[in-house]
Amino acid sequence: MRVSVVLCTHTMDRYEDFREAAESVLEQTHDDVELVLVSDGNERVCEAIEDDYGDLEDVVIHCNDENVGLLESRNNGAEAATGDVVAFIDDDAIADERWVEELVDVYETREFPAVGGRMTPAWVAGRPSFLPEEFYWLVGVTHRGFGPRGADQPGEVRNTFGSNISFDRETFLDFGGFEGDIGGRTGDKNLQGGETELCARLREERGRGVYYNPDARVAHKVFDYRTDPRWLLDRAFWQGYSKRGMEVFVPESTGEESAFLGDLLTEFLPRRIFGLLRDPSVAKVLQLLMLVVFTGTVGLGYLYGIYEWG
């Protein structure tokens, strides 16, 4: 099975990280991998990619004439690809060498149109002691409680992170790929969820969504600014806002977004309190406090979404 991995970038500021991501794809244990590199409207980036990768076999290069954004760039990469499966990874991520092999194993043993894996943290500036694992999703990492049976267990989910997701390429193209930036379609740059929208459509029309394989691992670099409490609070607010947006603009997701807040209040918070009482520590106090603060901030964003859209 041939797998095309699409990797996009748009600035020279991230080029070294982009190269690390590309090298991790080229070093996969699976024996039939095509790397599709997309420059999003930056001539300097396009020239650098051509210089570094233009002579390599199984590398396809596509340069957008103008900046069109990540989701449209991914669509362009999928169009240029030749694989049976198209997988996506971000330019600030590093794939485990068995990543593609683990994705292929699911396609060959289960009838699912999409397969995703686990995002693990690569703490560039060190792990912040105050950040609870329930909120790792704020920094693009698979969080505690993900999926119907937990982050360590495989099974069907609505979607995984966009930096570790793949689709049967024919199905992806038949569905028109990612439907642009949902924020762009609604005139709201703060609304996120392009992968969510496609996967919700996929499950609605095909009866199956994404199969989650926790052994298909991609590490996400968590830079220092992403561990700043102010950045995290801002992210939490707009993620709550986006969760409400997904319920409005993607009706198939209704119930799943609000269920997350319910899980935080009825399951994770009591578990944290019990753990603190049983084995108190400063780190546990900070994480409990921030779990409450982040939950409240997501809730405020969600309420703001209700105010905006009803």
matplotlib code that plots the C-alpha trace (Angstrom):
import matplotlib.pyplot as plt

x = [0.0, 1.4, 1.1, 1.5, 2.4, 1.5, 3.7, 3.0, 4.8, 4.7, 7.6, 11.4, 11.0, 9.9, 12.1, 14.4, 11.4, 9.9, 13.1, 13.0, 9.4, 10.3, 13.3, 11.1, 8.8, 11.7, 12.9, 9.7, 9.9, 7.0, 8.6, 6.3, 6.0, 5.8, 6.5, 4.5, 6.0, 3.8, 5.0, 2.1, 2.8, 6.3, 8.9, 11.9, 10.4, 9.7, 13.3, 14.7, 12.5, 13.6, 17.2, 17.0, 14.5, 14.2, 16.5, 15.1, 12.9, 9.4, 9.3, 6.6, 6.9, 4.0, 4.3, 1.1, 1.1, -0.3, -0.9, -4.2, -3.9, -3.2, -6.3, -6.3, -2.6, -3.3, -6.0, -3.5, -1.0, -3.5, -4.3, -0.6, -0.1, -0.2, -0.7, -3.6, -3.7, -3.0, -1.7, -1.1, 1.6, 2.4, 5.7, 6.3, 5.9, 8.2, 6.8, 7.8, 9.6, 6.7, 4.0, 3.0, 3.4, 0.9, -1.6, -1.3, -1.9, -5.3, -6.2, -5.2, -7.1, -10.2, -12.6, -12.3, -12.0, -9.7, -7.1, -5.4, -2.9, -1.6, 0.1, 2.8, 4.5, 8.0, 8.5, 10.9, 11.1, 10.2, 6.9, 4.9, 4.1, 0.7, -0.7, -3.1, -3.1, -6.8, -5.9, -3.0, -5.3, -4.6, -1.0, -1.9, -1.3, -3.6, -5.2, -6.3, -9.8, -9.5, -11.7, -14.4, -12.0, -9.2, -6.1, -4.2, -6.9, -7.7, -11.2, -13.4, -13.4, -14.9, -11.5, -7.9, -5.5, -4.8, -1.1, -1.8, -4.6, -5.0, -7.6, -8.2, -7.1, -10.0, -12.5, -10.8, -11.0, -14.5, -15.5, -13.8, -11.1, -11.1, -13.8, -11.5, -11.2, -14.5, -13.6, -13.2, -16.6, -18.4, -16.3, -14.8, -11.1, -11.3, -13.4, -11.4, -12.2, -11.4, -10.6, -13.6, -15.9, -14.6, -14.6, -18.2, -19.3, -17.5, -19.1, -22.5, -22.4, -20.2, -21.4, -17.8, -15.4, -11.8, -10.1, -7.7, -4.5, -2.5, 0.6, 0.7, 2.6, 3.7, 5.5, 4.3, 6.8, 5.5, 7.4, 7.9, 5.1, 2.6, 3.3, 2.6, -0.6, -1.9, -1.5, -3.2, -6.1, -6.7, -6.5, -9.0, -11.5, -11.5, -11.5, -14.7, -16.1, -15.1, -16.8, -20.1, -19.4, -18.9, -22.3, -23.9, -22.1, -21.6, -24.8, -23.4, -21.1, -23.9, -23.6, -19.9, -18.6, -20.7, -20.0, -16.4, -17.3, -19.6, -16.7, -14.5, -17.0, -18.3, -15.3, -11.9, -12.4, -13.6, -10.8, -8.3, -9.7, -9.5, -6.0, -4.9, -6.5, -4.8, -1.3, -1.0, 1.7, 2.3, 2.1, -1.2, -2.6, -1.5, -3.0, -6.3, -6.5, -5.7, -8.1, -10.9, -9.6, -9.3, -12.7, -14.3, -12.5, -13.6, -17.1, -17.0, -15.9, -18.7, -21.3, -19.9, -20.5, -24.1, -24.5, -23.1, -25.0, -27.7]
y = [0.0, 3.3, 6.2, 9.8, 12.1, 15.8, 18.3, 22.1, 25.2, 28.9, 30.7, 30.4, 31.1, 27.4, 25.9, 24.0, 22.5, 21.7, 19.8, 17.8, 16.8, 15.9, 13.8, 11.9, 10.9, 9.9, 7.6, 5.5, 1.7, 1.3, 0.6, 2.6, 6.2, 9.3, 12.7, 15.6, 19.0, 22.1, 25.7, 28.0, 31.0, 31.7, 31.8, 31.5, 28.5, 26.9, 27.5, 26.0, 22.9, 22.4, 22.7, 20.3, 17.7, 18.2, 15.4, 12.8, 9.9, 9.5, 13.3, 15.5, 19.3, 21.6, 25.4, 27.5, 30.6, 32.5, 32.0, 30.0, 28.6, 25.2, 23.3, 24.4, 23.6, 20.1, 19.7, 20.7, 18.2, 15.4, 16.2, 16.0, 12.8, 9.3, 7.1, 4.8, 6.7, 10.4, 11.3, 14.7, 16.0, 19.5, 21.3, 21.4, 17.7, 14.6, 11.2, 8.1, 5.8, 3.3, 5.9, 5.1, 1.3, 1.6, 3.5, 1.0, -1.9, -0.5, 0.0, -3.6, -5.2, -2.9, -1.3, 2.4, 5.3, 7.3, 6.4, 8.7, 8.3, 9.7, 13.1, 13.1, 16.1, 17.3, 19.9, 22.4, 24.6, 21.9, 20.6, 23.2, 21.7, 23.5, 22.1, 19.2, 16.3, 16.8, 20.0, 18.8, 19.3, 23.1, 22.4, 19.9, 16.8, 13.9, 14.5, 12.3, 11.0, 11.2, 8.7, 6.3, 4.1, 6.4, 7.7, 4.4, 2.3, 2.0, 2.5, 4.7, 8.4, 11.4, 12.8, 13.0, 15.9, 17.3, 16.5, 12.8, 11.9, 10.0, 9.1, 6.7, 9.1, 8.3, 8.9, 12.1, 13.5, 12.3, 14.3, 17.4, 17.3, 19.9, 22.4, 25.4, 27.1, 27.0, 30.4, 31.7, 30.3, 32.0, 35.2, 34.3, 33.8, 32.5, 29.5, 26.3, 22.8, 21.9, 18.3, 18.0, 19.2, 16.7, 13.8, 14.5, 14.5, 11.3, 9.5, 10.9, 9.6, 6.5, 5.3, 5.2, 7.9, 7.7, 4.7, 5.8, 3.8, 5.0, 3.2, 5.5, 8.3, 11.8, 14.1, 17.7, 20.4, 22.6, 25.8, 28.1, 30.6, 27.8, 27.2, 30.8, 30.8, 33.9, 32.1, 29.0, 30.9, 32.7, 29.4, 27.8, 30.6, 30.4, 26.6, 26.8, 29.2, 26.8, 23.9, 25.7, 26.7, 23.1, 22.2, 25.0, 24.6, 20.9, 19.5, 15.9, 16.9, 18.1, 16.6, 15.6, 19.1, 19.9, 16.4, 17.3, 20.0, 17.6, 15.1, 17.7, 18.6, 15.2, 12.9, 14.6, 17.3, 14.8, 12.5, 15.3, 16.3, 12.7, 12.3, 15.5, 14.5, 11.1, 12.3, 16.1, 18.0, 21.5, 20.3, 18.6, 21.8, 23.9, 21.4, 21.2, 25.0, 25.3, 22.5, 24.6, 27.8, 26.3, 24.6, 27.9, 29.6, 27.0, 27.4, 31.1, 30.7, 28.2, 30.6, 33.4, 31.0, 30.6, 34.3, 34.7, 31.9, 30.8]
z = [0.0, -1.1, 1.4, 0.4, 3.3, 2.8, 4.6, 4.1, 5.2, 4.4, 6.0, 6.3, 10.0, 10.5, 7.7, 10.0, 11.8, 8.5, 7.5, 10.7, 9.9, 6.3, 7.4, 9.9, 7.0, 4.8, 7.6, 7.9, 8.2, 5.7, 2.3, 0.1, 1.2, -0.9, 0.6, -0.8, 0.1, -0.3, -0.2, 0.5, -1.6, -0.5, -3.4, -1.0, 0.7, -2.7, -3.9, -0.6, -1.0, -4.6, -3.6, -0.7, -2.0, -5.8, -6.7, -4.3, -5.5, -4.0, -3.3, -5.0, -4.7, -5.2, -4.8, -4.5, -6.5, -3.5, 0.1, 0.5, 4.0, 5.5, 4.5, 0.9, 0.7, 2.0, -0.6, -3.3, -1.8, -1.9, -5.6, -6.4, -4.5, -6.1, -3.0, -2.0, 1.3, 2.0, 5.4, 6.9, 9.3, 10.4, 10.0, 13.7, 14.3, 14.1, 13.1, 14.9, 12.4, 12.6, 12.1, 8.6, 9.2, 12.1, 9.9, 7.1, 9.5, 10.3, 6.6, 5.9, 8.8, 9.2, 6.9, 7.8, 5.4, 7.7, 10.3, 12.9, 15.7, 18.9, 19.3, 22.0, 23.4, 22.6, 25.2, 23.6, 26.7, 29.3, 30.5, 32.5, 35.9, 36.0, 32.8, 33.4, 30.9, 30.4, 28.6, 26.5, 23.5, 23.9, 22.7, 20.0, 22.1, 22.7, 26.1, 29.0, 28.3, 24.5, 22.6, 23.9, 25.8, 26.7, 24.9, 25.3, 23.6, 19.9, 18.6, 16.4, 17.1, 15.3, 14.4, 15.5, 15.3, 11.9, 12.3, 12.6, 10.4, 7.1, 4.6, 1.8, -0.9, -3.4, -0.6, 0.4, -3.1, -3.6, -0.5, -1.9, 0.7, 3.5, 3.0, 3.3, 6.6, 8.4, 9.9, 6.4, 5.3, 8.2, 8.2, 11.6, 11.8, 15.4, 14.5, 14.0, 13.0, 9.3, 10.2, 12.4, 9.6, 7.1, 9.5, 10.6, 7.0, 6.4, 9.3, 8.5, 4.8, 5.2, 8.6, 9.9, 11.0, 12.0, 13.6, 16.3, 16.6, 19.7, 18.4, 15.3, 17.0, 16.0, 18.4, 18.4, 19.3, 22.2, 21.9, 24.9, 23.9, 23.9, 27.6, 28.6, 30.7, 28.9, 25.5, 26.9, 28.3, 25.0, 23.2, 25.7, 25.2, 21.4, 21.5, 23.6, 21.0, 18.2, 20.0, 19.9, 16.3, 15.3, 16.8, 14.7, 11.4, 11.6, 13.1, 13.0, 15.9, 18.2, 21.6, 21.3, 21.8, 24.9, 26.3, 26.8, 29.3, 31.0, 31.3, 32.8, 35.5, 36.4, 35.9, 35.6, 38.3, 41.0, 40.1, 40.5, 43.9, 45.2, 43.9, 45.7, 49.0, 48.8, 47.8, 48.1, 46.2, 44.9, 41.3, 41.9, 43.5, 40.5, 38.0, 39.9, 40.0, 36.3, 35.4, 37.0, 35.3, 31.9, 32.2, 33.1, 30.2, 27.7, 29.1, 28.7, 25.1, 24.5, 26.0, 23.8, 20.8, 22.0, 22.1, 18.6, 16.9, 19.3]

ax = plt.figure().add_subplot(projection="3d")
ax.plot(x, y, z, "-o")
ax.set_aspect("equal")
plt.show()
